[in-house]
Amino acid sequence: MKSIKLFLPLIIAAASGLAMTFQGAINSSLTKRVGLAPMSLVVHFIGFALSLAIVLAITGIPRVADFKDTPWWAFSGGILNVAIIGGVAWAIAQVGATSGISAILIGQLTTAVVLDHLGIFTLERIPAGWLRILGIIIMLAGARMAIQK
């Protein structure tokens, strides 16, 4: 049972990474046709409509009171999402999927190690030891090999 509790989130995370790669390539294609800002608007509008339908179907209309004691920074995900969608689509359009996703993954892993080390945003504090730093270095080397043409 314990391995399933660890395994399932990792499978879902991997599937999210797969979706992000497809999304980046698809959004890059749309960006080339309509431009970066219109692509972002359309993608976020569709995401909003789908999210609204899911929330209404599963939980009903959210209560404003439920959000009352939430810290301000907890709402910044929407702002970051605009930067992520635009940045991924633009980067992949410029350098291709392998180079763009490699840079994204290195940025994500490095940031994740720092966030875990500091234990901020309610994360459990996990020190950044030499093994984690070595993992980032190995990933950098792997990305370098992957982007060779």
N, CA and C atoms as a LAMMPS dump frame, in Angstrom:
ITEM: TIMESTEP
0
ITEM: NUMBER OF ATOMS
447
ITEM: BOX BOUNDS ff ff ff
-5.0000000000000000e+02 5.0000000000000000e+02
-5.0000000000000000e+02 5.0000000000000000e+02
-5.0000000000000000e+02 5.0000000000000000e+02
ITEM: ATOMS id mol type element x y z
1 1 1 N 0.827 -1.203 0
2 1 2 C 0 0 0
3 1 3 C 0.862 1.255 0
4 2 1 N 1.967 1.22 0.778
5 2 2 C 2.832 2.393 0.849
6 2 3 C 3.465 2.692 -0.509
7 3 1 N 3.838 1.649 -1.257
8 3 2 C 4.44 1.885 -2.567
9 3 3 C 3.429 2.492 -3.535
10 4 1 N 2.15 2.138 -3.398
11 4 2 C 1.112 2.729 -4.249
12 4 3 C 0.947 4.21 -3.913
13 5 1 N 1.037 4.552 -2.615
14 5 2 C 0.919 5.962 -2.213
15 5 3 C 2.038 6.799 -2.818
16 6 1 N 3.208 6.201 -3.056
17 6 2 C 4.319 6.911 -3.679
18 6 3 C 4.252 6.786 -5.191
19 7 1 N 3.905 5.614 -5.67
20 7 2 C 3.932 5.33 -7.096
21 7 3 C 2.887 6.126 -7.871
22 8 1 N 1.655 6.177 -7.381
23 8 2 C 0.576 6.867 -8.093
24 8 3 C 0.871 8.349 -8.32
25 9 1 N 1.317 9.106 -7.303
26 9 2 C 1.642 10.51 -7.567
27 9 3 C 2.765 10.676 -8.601
28 10 1 N 3.72 9.757 -8.607
29 10 2 C 4.809 9.849 -9.583
30 10 3 C 4.313 9.54 -10.991
31 11 1 N 3.406 8.593 -11.123
32 11 2 C 2.811 8.297 -12.431
33 11 3 C 2.007 9.503 -12.926
34 12 1 N 1.233 10.106 -12.024
35 12 2 C 0.443 11.284 -12.401
36 12 3 C 1.369 12.445 -12.776
37 13 1 N 2.46 12.618 -12.027
38 13 2 C 3.427 13.674 -12.354
39 13 3 C 4.058 13.424 -13.722
40 14 1 N 4.421 12.182 -14.004
41 14 2 C 5.002 11.848 -15.307
42 14 3 C 3.996 12.111 -16.43
43 15 1 N 2.735 11.746 -16.192
44 15 2 C 1.695 12.006 -17.183
45 15 3 C 1.511 13.517 -17.391
46 16 1 N 1.635 14.289 -16.323
47 16 2 C 1.549 15.746 -16.443
48 16 3 C 2.709 16.284 -17.274
49 17 1 N 3.885 15.711 -17.074
50 17 2 C 5.04 16.109 -17.881
51 17 3 C 4.835 15.782 -19.349
52 18 1 N 4.262 14.616 -19.61
53 18 2 C 3.939 14.236 -20.98
54 18 3 C 2.947 15.239 -21.575
55 19 1 N 1.912 15.562 -20.814
56 19 2 C 0.905 16.527 -21.28
57 19 3 C 1.546 17.894 -21.527
58 20 1 N 2.464 18.293 -20.642
59 20 2 C 3.119 19.6 -20.805
60 20 3 C 3.926 19.654 -22.097
61 21 1 N 4.585 18.549 -22.437
62 21 2 C 5.37 18.522 -23.67
63 21 3 C 4.467 18.638 -24.893
64 22 1 N 3.372 17.869 -24.899
65 22 2 C 2.414 17.992 -26.003
66 22 3 C 1.817 19.395 -26.043
67 23 1 N 1.457 19.919 -24.869
68 23 2 C 0.869 21.255 -24.807
69 23 3 C 1.823 22.296 -25.373
70 24 1 N 3.093 22.192 -24.995
71 24 2 C 4.074 23.151 -25.507
72 24 3 C 4.188 23.111 -27.013
73 25 1 N 4.224 21.914 -27.576
74 25 2 C 4.324 21.779 -29.031
75 25 3 C 3.054 22.278 -29.722
76 26 1 N 1.904 21.928 -29.156
77 26 2 C 0.628 22.368 -29.736
78 26 3 C 0.494 23.889 -29.635
79 27 1 N 0.796 24.446 -28.456
80 27 2 C 0.702 25.895 -28.282
81 27 3 C 1.712 26.632 -29.156
82 28 1 N 2.879 26.035 -29.368
83 28 2 C 3.871 26.626 -30.257
84 28 3 C 3.314 26.723 -31.675
85 29 1 N 2.628 25.675 -32.109
86 29 2 C 2.015 25.677 -33.435
87 29 3 C 0.952 26.77 -33.543
88 30 1 N 0.118 26.884 -32.513
89 30 2 C -0.911 27.929 -32.521
90 30 3 C -0.276 29.317 -32.482
91 31 1 N 0.809 29.466 -31.705
92 31 2 C 1.513 30.748 -31.626
93 31 3 C 2.012 31.188 -33.002
94 32 1 N 2.541 30.254 -33.775
95 32 2 C 3.048 30.577 -35.12
96 32 3 C 1.928 31.058 -36.03
97 33 1 N 0.686 30.629 -35.757
98 33 2 C -0.44 31.004 -36.609
99 33 3 C -1.114 32.307 -36.176
100 34 1 N -1.26 32.497 -34.858
101 34 2 C -2.047 33.65 -34.397
102 34 3 C -1.253 34.627 -33.533
103 35 1 N -0.059 34.246 -33.073
104 35 2 C 0.737 35.105 -32.191
105 35 3 C 0.667 34.614 -30.75
106 36 1 N 1.641 35.038 -29.965
107 36 2 C 1.778 34.552 -28.592
108 36 3 C 0.624 34.987 -27.684
109 37 1 N 0.284 36.274 -27.684
110 37 2 C -0.774 36.76 -26.792
111 37 3 C -2.141 36.172 -27.141
112 38 1 N -2.546 36.156 -28.431
113 38 2 C -3.838 35.526 -28.737
114 38 3 C -3.865 34.03 -28.39
115 39 1 N -2.743 33.33 -28.598
116 39 2 C -2.685 31.915 -28.224
117 39 3 C -2.946 31.768 -26.733
118 40 1 N -2.257 32.574 -25.928
119 40 2 C -2.412 32.491 -24.48
120 40 3 C -3.853 32.769 -24.059
121 41 1 N -4.466 33.768 -24.666
122 41 2 C -5.855 34.099 -24.34
123 41 3 C -6.791 32.933 -24.643
124 42 1 N -6.659 32.356 -25.831
125 42 2 C -7.529 31.252 -26.234
126 42 3 C -7.314 30.035 -25.337
127 43 1 N -6.059 29.696 -25.084
128 43 2 C -5.745 28.531 -24.255
129 43 3 C -6.29 28.719 -22.84
130 44 1 N -6.124 29.915 -22.277
131 44 2 C -6.621 30.153 -20.92
132 44 3 C -8.147 30.214 -20.87
133 45 1 N -8.769 30.727 -21.913
134 45 2 C -10.234 30.741 -21.947
135 45 3 C -10.784 29.321 -21.982
136 46 1 N -10.186 28.469 -22.833
137 46 2 C -10.627 27.066 -22.907
138 46 3 C -10.369 26.373 -21.569
139 47 1 N -9.201 26.629 -20.969
140 47 2 C -8.891 26.05 -19.66
141 47 3 C -9.86 26.519 -18.587
142 48 1 N -10.222 27.8 -18.629
143 48 2 C -11.193 28.339 -17.678
144 48 3 C -12.544 27.647 -17.828
145 49 1 N -13.004 27.519 -19.068
146 49 2 C -14.309 26.903 -19.311
147 49 3 C -14.316 25.448 -18.839
148 50 1 N -13.244 24.716 -19.138
149 50 2 C -13.171 23.324 -18.705
150 50 3 C -13.085 23.225 -17.183
151 51 1 N -12.259 24.059 -16.575
152 51 2 C -12.136 24.052 -15.111
153 51 3 C -13.465 24.385 -14.447
154 52 1 N -14.156 25.379 -14.971
155 52 2 C -15.46 25.751 -14.42
156 52 3 C -16.442 24.59 -14.51
157 53 1 N -16.482 23.935 -15.649
158 53 2 C -17.394 22.798 -15.815
159 53 3 C -17.053 21.674 -14.831
160 54 1 N -15.775 21.395 -14.642
161 54 2 C -15.356 20.332 -13.717
162 54 3 C -15.711 20.697 -12.278
163 55 1 N -15.41 21.929 -11.879
164 55 2 C -15.713 22.355 -10.508
165 55 3 C -17.217 22.301 -10.258
166 56 1 N -18 22.813 -11.17
167 56 2 C -19.456 22.8 -10.995
168 56 3 C -19.999 21.379 -10.947
169 57 1 N -19.425 20.483 -11.744
170 57 2 C -19.897 19.099 -11.77
171 57 3 C -19.505 18.335 -10.507
172 58 1 N -18.338 18.645 -9.963
173 58 2 C -17.836 17.864 -8.825
174 58 3 C -18.21 18.476 -7.477
175 59 1 N -18.008 19.776 -7.325
176 59 2 C -18.21 20.389 -6.003
177 59 3 C -19.303 21.439 -5.965
178 60 1 N -19.783 21.879 -7.097
179 60 2 C -20.745 22.967 -7.119
180 60 3 C -20.03 24.303 -7.023
181 61 1 N -20.787 25.356 -6.845
182 61 2 C -20.22 26.704 -6.789
183 61 3 C -19.379 26.853 -5.522
184 62 1 N -18.097 27.24 -5.675
185 62 2 C -17.249 27.417 -4.481
186 62 3 C -17.768 28.556 -3.609
187 63 1 N -17.585 28.406 -2.306
188 63 2 C -17.996 29.454 -1.367
189 63 3 C -16.849 30.439 -1.189
190 64 1 N -17.137 31.718 -1.287
191 64 2 C -16.13 32.759 -1.115
192 64 3 C -15.481 32.661 0.265
193 65 1 N -16.25 32.292 1.265
194 65 2 C -15.73 32.186 2.632
195 65 3 C -14.591 31.171 2.731
196 66 1 N -14.606 30.159 1.864
197 66 2 C -13.54 29.15 1.891
198 66 3 C -12.182 29.75 1.535
199 67 1 N -12.169 30.859 0.835
200 67 2 C -10.929 31.485 0.388
201 67 3 C -10.466 32.598 1.32
202 68 1 N -11.249 32.895 2.339
203 68 2 C -11.028 34.069 3.195
204 68 3 C -9.646 34.095 3.845
205 69 1 N -9.209 33.012 4.42
206 69 2 C -7.95 32.997 5.167
207 69 3 C -6.763 32.502 4.333
208 70 1 N -6.913 32.489 3.039
209 70 2 C -5.844 32.032 2.159
210 70 3 C -4.818 33.152 1.976
211 71 1 N -3.516 32.842 2.111
212 71 2 C -2.5 33.884 1.906
213 71 3 C -2.495 34.377 0.458
214 72 1 N -2.12 35.62 0.268
215 72 2 C -2.159 36.243 -1.062
216 72 3 C -1.349 35.462 -2.09
217 73 1 N -0.19 34.936 -1.69
218 73 2 C 0.678 34.261 -2.642
219 73 3 C 0.07 32.969 -3.175
220 74 1 N -0.903 32.408 -2.477
221 74 2 C -1.536 31.174 -2.928
222 74 3 C -2.367 31.393 -4.195
223 75 1 N -2.667 32.635 -4.525
224 75 2 C -3.432 32.957 -5.721
225 75 3 C -2.54 33.293 -6.919
226 76 1 N -1.234 33.314 -6.73
227 76 2 C -0.316 33.718 -7.799
228 76 3 C -0.14 32.652 -8.871
229 77 1 N -0.678 31.454 -8.664
230 77 2 C -0.572 30.394 -9.662
231 77 3 C -1.165 30.79 -11.008
232 78 1 N -2.241 31.554 -10.989
233 78 2 C -2.849 31.996 -12.246
234 78 3 C -1.925 32.91 -13.032
235 79 1 N -1.245 33.794 -12.325
236 79 2 C -0.279 34.694 -12.975
237 79 3 C 0.883 33.877 -13.526
238 80 1 N 1.388 32.949 -12.698
239 80 2 C 2.49 32.102 -13.142
240 80 3 C 2.074 31.242 -14.329
241 81 1 N 0.828 30.8 -14.364
242 81 2 C 0.355 29.982 -15.469
243 81 3 C 0.448 30.72 -16.799
244 82 1 N 0.125 32.003 -16.8
245 82 2 C 0.24 32.794 -18.028
246 82 3 C 1.699 32.838 -18.48
247 83 1 N 2.617 33.049 -17.537
248 83 2 C 4.047 33.075 -17.874
249 83 3 C 4.52 31.702 -18.362
250 84 1 N 4.043 30.642 -17.735
251 84 2 C 4.453 29.286 -18.119
252 84 3 C 3.958 28.954 -19.522
253 85 1 N 2.681 29.145 -19.763
254 85 2 C 2.104 28.819 -21.077
255 85 3 C 2.824 29.596 -22.179
256 86 1 N 2.975 30.895 -21.969
257 86 2 C 3.649 31.72 -22.977
258 86 3 C 5.114 31.367 -23.135
259 87 1 N 5.804 31.176 -22.014
260 87 2 C 7.229 30.865 -22.065
261 87 3 C 7.52 29.536 -22.727
262 88 1 N 6.746 28.522 -22.397
263 88 2 C 6.943 27.198 -22.998
264 88 3 C 6.68 27.251 -24.499
265 89 1 N 5.566 27.841 -24.894
266 89 2 C 5.222 27.909 -26.321
267 89 3 C 6.268 28.694 -27.094
268 90 1 N 6.704 29.813 -26.546
269 90 2 C 7.703 30.642 -27.24
270 90 3 C 9.037 29.921 -27.336
271 91 1 N 9.492 29.314 -26.241
272 91 2 C 10.786 28.628 -26.236
273 91 3 C 10.796 27.462 -27.22
274 92 1 N 9.745 26.655 -27.217
275 92 2 C 9.695 25.511 -28.132
276 92 3 C 9.651 25.977 -29.58
277 93 1 N 8.942 27.067 -29.845
278 93 2 C 8.908 27.611 -31.209
279 93 3 C 10.292 28.085 -31.655
280 94 1 N 11.109 28.557 -30.706
281 94 2 C 12.429 29.081 -31.042
282 94 3 C 13.494 27.999 -31.184
283 95 1 N 13.491 27.015 -30.251
284 95 2 C 14.612 26.058 -30.204
285 95 3 C 14.193 24.6 -30.364
286 96 1 N 12.908 24.319 -30.483
287 96 2 C 12.434 22.948 -30.632
288 96 3 C 12.046 22.35 -29.289
289 97 1 N 11.347 21.217 -29.355
290 97 2 C 10.81 20.591 -28.154
291 97 3 C 11.905 20.064 -27.235
292 98 1 N 12.919 19.393 -27.781
293 98 2 C 13.936 18.784 -26.918
294 98 3 C 14.725 19.837 -26.151
295 99 1 N 15.2 20.855 -26.831
296 99 2 C 15.974 21.898 -26.138
297 99 3 C 15.1 22.685 -25.176
298 100 1 N 13.901 23.036 -25.613
299 100 2 C 13.005 23.806 -24.754
300 100 3 C 12.611 23.042 -23.499
301 101 1 N 12.188 21.799 -23.657
302 101 2 C 11.778 20.997 -22.502
303 101 3 C 12.973 20.684 -21.611
304 102 1 N 14.154 20.468 -22.197
305 102 2 C 15.358 20.228 -21.378
306 102 3 C 15.631 21.416 -20.463
307 103 1 N 15.558 22.616 -21.01
308 103 2 C 15.787 23.816 -20.199
309 103 3 C 14.715 23.958 -19.125
310 104 1 N 13.471 23.661 -19.49
311 104 2 C 12.364 23.742 -18.529
312 104 3 C 12.588 22.759 -17.382
313 105 1 N 12.946 21.52 -17.717
314 105 2 C 13.148 20.502 -16.682
315 105 3 C 14.294 20.866 -15.742
316 106 1 N 15.365 21.398 -16.286
317 106 2 C 16.491 21.813 -15.435
318 106 3 C 16.06 22.951 -14.514
319 107 1 N 15.323 23.911 -15.07
320 107 2 C 14.805 25.004 -14.244
321 107 3 C 13.866 24.495 -13.172
322 108 1 N 12.997 23.542 -13.52
323 108 2 C 12.065 22.98 -12.547
324 108 3 C 12.794 22.22 -11.45
325 109 1 N 13.744 21.362 -11.825
326 109 2 C 14.458 20.558 -10.835
327 109 3 C 15.268 21.44 -9.892
328 110 1 N 15.969 22.407 -10.449
329 110 2 C 16.779 23.308 -9.616
330 110 3 C 15.895 24.087 -8.651
331 111 1 N 14.8 24.625 -9.141
332 111 2 C 13.875 25.371 -8.296
333 111 3 C 13.258 24.467 -7.233
334 112 1 N 12.904 23.246 -7.612
335 112 2 C 12.309 22.31 -6.661
336 112 3 C 13.268 21.987 -5.524
337 113 1 N 14.544 21.795 -5.843
338 113 2 C 15.535 21.516 -4.798
339 113 3 C 15.642 22.699 -3.844
340 114 1 N 15.653 23.913 -4.384
341 114 2 C 15.736 25.113 -3.541
342 114 3 C 14.48 25.248 -2.677
343 115 1 N 13.289 25.067 -3.277
344 115 2 C 12.043 25.181 -2.507
345 115 3 C 11.988 24.132 -1.401
346 116 1 N 12.371 22.885 -1.723
347 116 2 C 12.407 21.838 -0.694
348 116 3 C 13.404 22.193 0.407
349 117 1 N 14.567 22.676 0.008
350 117 2 C 15.612 23.019 0.982
351 117 3 C 15.125 24.099 1.957
352 118 1 N 14.429 25.079 1.419
353 118 2 C 13.93 26.181 2.252
354 118 3 C 12.619 25.826 2.961
355 119 1 N 11.901 24.839 2.431
356 119 2 C 10.636 24.448 3.037
357 119 3 C 9.587 25.542 3.005
358 120 1 N 9.527 26.28 1.905
359 120 2 C 8.548 27.367 1.831
360 120 3 C 7.27 26.911 1.129
361 121 1 N 6.241 27.728 1.167
362 121 2 C 4.926 27.441 0.59
363 121 3 C 4.35 26.156 1.177
364 122 1 N 4.522 25.945 2.421
365 122 2 C 4.013 24.79 3.183
366 122 3 C 4.665 23.46 2.803
367 123 1 N 5.773 23.502 2.074
368 123 2 C 6.475 22.267 1.719
369 123 3 C 7.277 21.749 2.915
370 124 1 N 7.397 20.431 2.97
371 124 2 C 8.261 19.822 3.982
372 124 3 C 9.702 20.202 3.658
373 125 1 N 10.478 20.556 4.68
374 125 2 C 11.876 20.937 4.469
375 125 3 C 12.706 19.688 4.216
376 126 1 N 13.324 19.63 3.023
377 126 2 C 14.203 18.522 2.65
378 126 3 C 15.535 19.147 2.23
379 127 1 N 16.57 18.997 3.06
380 127 2 C 17.856 19.65 2.772
381 127 3 C 18.428 19.269 1.406
382 128 1 N 19.079 20.23 0.779
383 128 2 C 19.721 20.024 -0.523
384 128 3 C 21.132 19.515 -0.288
385 129 1 N 21.269 18.225 -0.166
386 129 2 C 22.578 17.616 0.049
387 129 3 C 23.355 17.475 -1.25
388 130 1 N 24.566 16.937 -1.105
389 130 2 C 25.441 16.811 -2.278
390 130 3 C 24.847 15.888 -3.332
391 131 1 N 24.08 14.872 -2.929
392 131 2 C 23.479 13.941 -3.882
393 131 3 C 22.445 14.647 -4.764
394 132 1 N 21.667 15.526 -4.165
395 132 2 C 20.687 16.289 -4.954
396 132 3 C 21.382 17.245 -5.921
397 133 1 N 22.438 17.891 -5.444
398 133 2 C 23.207 18.792 -6.317
399 133 3 C 23.827 17.998 -7.46
400 134 1 N 24.366 16.822 -7.16
401 134 2 C 24.928 15.95 -8.194
402 134 3 C 23.852 15.558 -9.199
403 135 1 N 22.641 15.289 -8.727
404 135 2 C 21.537 14.958 -9.623
405 135 3 C 21.268 16.076 -10.621
406 136 1 N 21.317 17.322 -10.166
407 136 2 C 21.117 18.46 -11.069
408 136 3 C 22.239 18.515 -12.102
409 137 1 N 23.465 18.298 -11.65
410 137 2 C 24.616 18.324 -12.562
411 137 3 C 24.496 17.21 -13.611
412 138 1 N 24.098 16.02 -13.174
413 138 2 C 23.922 14.911 -14.116
414 138 3 C 22.802 15.234 -15.104
415 139 1 N 21.746 15.863 -14.618
416 139 2 C 20.654 16.237 -15.51
417 139 3 C 21.132 17.269 -16.536
418 140 1 N 21.966 18.195 -16.106
419 140 2 C 22.549 19.161 -17.05
420 140 3 C 23.337 18.439 -18.132
421 141 1 N 24.132 17.461 -17.728
422 141 2 C 24.911 16.689 -18.706
423 141 3 C 23.98 15.92 -19.641
424 142 1 N 22.941 15.32 -19.086
425 142 2 C 21.975 14.587 -19.904
426 142 3 C 21.265 15.502 -20.897
427 143 1 N 20.904 16.683 -20.441
428 143 2 C 20.243 17.641 -21.345
429 143 3 C 21.185 18.042 -22.46
430 144 1 N 22.431 18.236 -22.13
431 144 2 C 23.446 18.595 -23.154
432 144 3 C 23.53 17.507 -24.222
433 145 1 N 23.512 16.238 -23.77
434 145 2 C 23.552 15.129 -24.72
435 145 3 C 22.276 15.056 -25.544
436 146 1 N 21.139 15.303 -24.92
437 146 2 C 19.843 15.2 -25.614
438 146 3 C 19.678 16.264 -26.678
439 147 1 N 20.26 17.434 -26.489
440 147 2 C 20.047 18.519 -27.462
441 147 3 C 21.05 18.516 -28.606
442 148 1 N 22.002 17.578 -28.57
443 148 2 C 22.947 17.462 -29.685
444 148 3 C 22.171 17.154 -30.96
445 149 1 N 22.57 17.783 -32.04
446 149 2 C 21.89 17.546 -33.332
447 149 3 C 22.728 16.643 -34.197
